[in-house]
Every structure is written in C-alpha cells, then in structure tokens.
Amino acid sequence: MTDQASYVPPPIWTWDQESGGQFANINRPIAGPTHDKDLPVGEHPFQLYSLATPNGVKATIMFEELLERGVKDAEYDAWLINIQEGDQFGSGFVDVNPNSKIPALLDRSGPEPIRVFESGSILVHLADKFDAFLPKDGAARIETLNWLFWQMGSAPFLGGGFGHFYAYAPEKFEYPINRYAMEVKRQLDVLDRQLADNKFIAGDNYSIADMAIWPWYGVLAQGKIYEAGEFLQVDSYKNAQRWTAEVAGRPAVKRGRMVNRGWGDPAEQLHERHDASDFELRTQDKLEPSEE
C-alpha cells in the first residue's frame, strides 16, 4: 500500500464546501429547496423530471418500452433537470422529490396527481399500472423484485463508491479504489453467474430488473462508464457481455438512453422528449452539451 498520512476524524464533523471533487457544488448536508422555481408541465399523463444518468435512464427506458409495446396511455413529457446547475433544489422539484435526486415523476393520469420518486419505485409503479414487465404474483414476481432491489442496494458501491474514488475524487488513494473495485467485480460475478442459466436477469422474460441493472452494470460491461473497462477486466464476464449486447440492441433502450441527455455524441442526445417524433426532430437548443 502506498504511503499517505492517516486521517484523524475531528470530534465534530463540519462541512467543508471546497472539498468533494467534481460534484462538490451539488452536495450538501441539508435537504430542502435553495430557490423558488416551478416545474414545467406538458400535455401528457406523465411528467418526468430527469437527467440521463444511469438512474434516470431506467425511467425513460421503461416509458419507451411501454410505448414500443403499444401502450398509448404511457405517453410522457420528459423535462431535463440540470443537476450541475442545481435544478434539483428548486422548490417545484423538491415538492415532487424531497430527496432532490433524479428521476422524479408526476403521475397525472388519475383524479389527483401522484408523486413517484426513487427509480425503483417508478419502475414498479408503471409496471403495476400497465401490467407489464413485472409478473403479477408468485415466485416470478418475487424473483424480479429480488433483482430490482439488488440493483438499488448495489449501485451505490459502483457509483458513489468505485466511480467516485476511481474517476471523480480530487485525489486518488489506493485503499478506497481497491476496496470498491473488489466489490464491483464481485457484483459483476454475481450477475455473470445468474446470466449463465438465464436469458435475462430474472429468467426467460425481459423485465424491470433488466431495465434497472443495465444502465449501471450493462454499460459498465460495455466499458462506457468511468473508463474502467480494462481496469476491471469487464470482457471476462462472458454471460454479462451476451446479455448487455442483447439489451442494448432493443429499440426502446436505444431511445430511452437518449432522453434528457445533454453530453456526448450530439446524435445520441434528446434534451427533452414530448412526442415520438422528437427523436427524428431533435435539436440542441435546450442545453449546451457539457463534458461527460
């Protein structure tokens, strides 16, 4: 292990606003809004406020899969929430998600609007509402939920753990990178073993478990997140590679990952989505592309 000074925690922790690396400006130890700002509202039953991070992509893939299946009542407006500019701390967004994290959904399809926050909750809500991509009962439903909640519990080790210390931390230290790399490789092995005997994560059928896991671990297996593919030897997980290629080829997944995306290849960006035709008519006048 490399030599480095040991950190001695102070008796009382205090917030150093200058620390935290690339995303320090959006992290703070208190909740609630920082400014008044109403959210825009479109004409469709569902109003999604999001960004094309792995968590945000889960929701847009679900909507696009529903529409691909012919569920016309799943039409939605997707509004871009620029987390680098602090949009998630506006009063309107905090009303929909008091945790100030994307994605957040307002379901206006019933007599009273329903707020739905946390990406897993959004997936279950839409799956139950439209009886799609989640078995209604029995062992198949529980198995799908097992893997959905596995993702919800595991992804912080990948994003906030490995991703932070490997890619975003202001200084690189051996211990945290090694600790989280070991855990991420263990998680990849869990998936690879599950996919050795199953076409999709929870069995023979594509489900919300795949929609939740693919934006994190599928994209990781493709080597398209944190530029860590070689470091983690992702090519060695052959079953995960087979699965991620199949999911990535689905038309709804291709569309879903574009929605609320404001960086990278301009051909893969759709800053807002209000109609299916937006994918053909996409422009870049809503937000200047930022570096990924």
N, C-alpha and C positions, 0 to 999 in steps of 0.2 A: 504494500500500500504506500502511496506517495506521502511525503511529509507535509503536514499542514497543521496550523495552530488549532488546538481544540477550542470549540466554542463553549463558553460557560454561560448558561442562561441567567439573566438577571433575576432578582427576586420578583419583579413585576414586569410583565411584557408591556412594551409601548410600541405604538405604530410609527414606523419609520417610512414616511411616504416616498422616500427616494429609493427604497430597496424593492426588489421583486422582479427585476429583469424586464423583458419586453412588454409584459402586460401589467406592469405596476400601476399604470394610470387608471385601470378599471377594477382594481382590487382594493377593498377597504373592509374594515372590521365592523361596520354598521350597516343596517338594512334601511329600506325606505327610499323615497324619491329624493333626487337632488334638485329637480326643477319641474315646473308645470309644463306638460305637453300632452295634448290629446292624441290618441291614436287615430289614424285614418280608417275609414270603414268603406268597403266596397259593396257590390250588389249581391254577392253570393252568400249562401247559408253559413259558410265557414270563413272566418277571418284568421289567417295565420300570420304571426309576427315572429320573424326568424332571421337566421343567417345560415349559410351553407357550411357550417361546421359539421363534424360527424353527428352531433346530437340533432342539429337542425335538419340534416338530410334525411334522418329517419322519418320525420313527419311528411316531408314533400314526396318521398318515395311512396309512402302509404297512400297519399292522395292520388298520385299518378297511377298507382296500381289499381286503385278502385275505379278510376276513370277508364283505364285500359280494359277493365272487366265489364265496362258498360254501365256503371253505377252513376247515373247522371246527377243524382242528388248529392254527390260528393264534390260538386264544383266548389272551388275555393278561390279566395284572393290571398296572395302571399305578399306581405309587405316586408321590406328589408329593414332590419334593426342593426344599425352600425354600432357594434359594441365598443369599437375603438373611440367613437365619439360620445359614448355614454348614453345612447338611446334607451338602453335597458333600465336606466334610472329615471326616466320620465314618469310623471305621475300616472299617465294612462297605462303605460306598460306595467308598472308596479301594481295597479289595480287588477290586471289580468294575472300577473305572476308576482307575488310578494317576495319571491326569492331572486328576482331580477336576473333570471337566466333564460336564454332562448332554448327551445322554441316555446311559444305561448299561443294558445288557441282560444278563440271565442266562438262557441257554437251557438249560432242564432237560428237554428233550424226549428226550434220549439217555441212555445209561448213566451218563455223567458230565456235570455241569454245565459249560457253556462260557460264558465271559465274552466279551461283544462290546461294545467301546466305539469311539467316533467314529461320528457319524451316518451317514456314507457307508458305513462297514463294516457297520453294522446293516442298511442297505438292501440291500447286496449279499448279505449272509448270508441274509436272509429271501427275497430274490428267487431265489437259487440253491436254497435248501432247498425252496421250494414251486413252483419253475419258473414264476415269474410276474413280469411287468413288467420282465423283462430277457431279451433273446434269448439262447439257449444258446451260440451261436457265430457266427462270421462277422463281416462288416462291420457288421451291425446291432447286435451286442453291443458292438463297439468304439466305435461312434458314441454309444451310450447311455452308456458309461463315460467317453468323452471329455467329455460334458456334465456328468456327475456330478462328475468331478474338476475341471472348470472351476468349478463352483459351490464346491467345497471350497477351491479356491485363491483365488477371487474374493471370497467373502463377507467375509473379514476386512477388506478395503478398505471394504466397505459398513458393517459393524457396528463393528468396532474402530477403523476409520478415520473415515469420514464420520459415522456415528452418534455416536461418542464426541465428536468435536470440535464437531459441529453441535448436538447435543442434551444431552449429559451433562457435558462438561468444565466445571470450575468457572469458567473464563474463556473467552471466545470470541476467537479470533485469526483474522485474515483468511487468512494463508498456509495453515495446515492445512485449513481449511474449503474454500478454493478448490482446493487440491491434490486432496483426496478427492472433492469434488463433480465435478471434471473426470473422475476415474477412474470414478465411479459412472455418470455419463452415458455414458461410453464403453462400459461394460458393458451398459447398457440398449440402446445402439445395436447391440452385438453380438447381443443377444437379438432385438431387433426385426428385424434383417436375417435371422437364422436362421428366425424365425417367419413371414417374408414368403412362404417357399416350403414351409413345413411346418406341418401342423396342430398337432403337438406338438413339443417341443424336439428330440427325436432322430428325428423322422419322422412317419409316419402314426399310430403307436400310442403311447398313453399309457404312461409308463414311470417307473422310479425317478428318471430325470433330472428329470421334471416335479415329482415329489414333493420332490426336493431343492431345486430352484430356486424353486418357487412360494412357500414360506413366507418367503423373503427378497425376491426380486425381483417376484413377483406381488403380494404385499402392499404392497410399495413402489409398484408401479404403481397400486394402488388408493388410494394416499395415506393408508394406515393405519399407517405406521411413521415415527417421528421427526417427524411433522407437517411433512414436507418435500416433499409432492407439488407444491405450487405453485413452491417454490424450484427444484426440479429439472425442472419442466415435464413431469411424467410423462404427461400426457394426449397429448403429441405423439408418443408411441410407440404408434401405432395397432395394429400387429400384436401387440405385447405386451399391449395392452389387450384385444384379442379373446381371446387365449389365457388371460389371468388370469381373465377372466369365465367362460370355459368350465370351467376347473379349479375355480374357487370354487363353481360350481354342482353339483359332484359330491357326492352324499350322504355318501360316506366322508370327503371332505375337510371337509365341514361338521362331522361328528362328531369327526374327528381333531384339528381345531384347538381343540376344547373341552376335550379331555382334559388333565388336570394344569394347568388354567388357574385362577388364583386372583385375577384382577383384571378390571376392565372390567364389561360388562353381565352381571349375575347370570344371565341366561337363556343366556349363552354359556359358562358355567363348569361344569366337571365335575372336581372336585378329585382324585378317584380313580376309576378305572374297573376293575370286576371282572366285569361282565356287561353284555350289550347292554341289558338293562332299566335300567341305571343312567342312561342318557340321559333316560329318562322320569321316573325317581325321584330325580334329582339333588337334593342338598341342599347347604347351605353350612355344615355343622357341622365340617368338617375344617380349614378355614383361613379366617380373616377376610380378606375381599378387601383387597388393597393397591392403591395408586395405580399406574396404568400409567406 
